[in-house]
């Protein structure tokens, strides 16, 4: 988008984990930031206070994205919108169907209706890698399987790896944006709804739209007491309190863990790239990592190597086995390149969790270590 002036970016859900980091990223690069957030008590406490870590330069409008009047007030004077507002969490979506579809699907519809009367330069939509379901797989002879679901009968017996229709074990590959979506949770369905609606309305009414499919984002301010908090935050919290990490299945599930600092930079790059309009982009680290590996790294960082992970040997409804990103398209079009290694990112996360446990309000500066990785605050 044009940078002749200081554009104002509206971030829906901007007081949350990713949104608060994104506000800092944009403000540091000369943008004005306005946030629309309902400051839900589940995340922000019963008093619904503005988060202390949220940059004071960001304007906050308290309201629900489903409230058309409050939404139009927040849009007044905005040049672009980054749409983060959503209820998150795959497993809880399987028993809170109405809530997820109301906030994520209907909330997006209310936003799009408002944008019909309020032209903007760009709309960036935060989607999720959950829309893929399982990642892309291939067999030993090279046959690819873009749409796989694990058999409940096999997982009940502890046979965790996906198999081909012939019963052959298949192997995970980096998942490209061209893989056919296969949502395995209500949350994933709602995120795919967001993508489809924003793409359709954007094209029909001339709203320049970009979709970012986020993989497993982690980092400071991801609340470990929340039922929606990242597993890495929970692991760090347990270890620091002298408790072993609990691993579902056998712990060898692979994910793509991406630092929140890299993720928010991707949003800014998408905002600034004319070539991103109309595109969908994976945002991850591009590197697979097992939960066991993460548990071992966190144990070493916290000095709790003696706490052997507890292997639960059970699965959960809505869980997938392997999913990690092919980020080639984001590299080529956005100029996106992950800068924070998993080791440096976990050091930063542990420092924040330790401060939270100790009851300190001020989070220490990120720890810079292990190579040339750069962390932003």
Secondary structure by P-SEA (a helix, b strand, c coil): cccccbbbbbbcccccaaaaaaaaaaaaabbbbbbbbccccccccccccccccccccbbbbbcccccaaaaaaaaccccccccccccccccccccaaaaaaaaaaaaaaaaaaaaaaccccbbbbbbccccccccbbbcccccccccccccaaaaaacccccccccccbbbbccccccccbbbccaaaaaaaaaaaaaaaaaaacccbbbbbbcccccccccccccccccaaaaaaaaaaacbbbbbccccccccccccaaaaaaaaaaaaaccccccbbbbbcccccccaaaaaaaaaaaacccccccccccccccccccbbbbccccccccccccccccaaaaaaaaaaaaaaaaaccccccccccccccccccc
